[in-house]
């Protein structure tokens, strides 16, 4: 019979490619798509009142592209971290939900990217429908980020154990 999962399971990487113990690569990589997608929304909003809306629309399109590429790279490392979590645990279920929400966001932005491509250069800036879709995607991304924080801060996934953490508090 297999041993029950312990609080130290999920802390060590399944491979060093995911980042060394206590320093996973996934959390730093997610800053690229988050920053790109938030910036794309800002560009979209600016396009609505700009004298040169096409510049901001095209900028938003490129930022969405950068976000999708960055998200796919981050997803590889997130999957490696997920594989370190024991199956059947609350942490694993939370990780699956986190992954599903992130993939939903990528799909939403991929739909936007394809749909916007033929519509670049509107006189009035980015159409409101695309802006609303971006806001929805970012709200889903926020929920996913909250779950990512839960994985790290509540369940300690890929965080060093307490004995190692205590070293940072010694004088």
Secondary structure as UniProt FT lines:
FT   TURN            7..10
FT   HELIX           16..18
FT   TURN            21..22
FT   HELIX           26..47
FT   TURN            48..49
FT   TURN            51..52
FT   HELIX           53..83
FT   TURN            87..88
FT   HELIX           90..117
FT   TURN            118..121
FT   TURN            123..124
FT   HELIX           128..149
FT   HELIX           150..154
FT   TURN            157..158
FT   HELIX           162..166
FT   HELIX           167..169
//
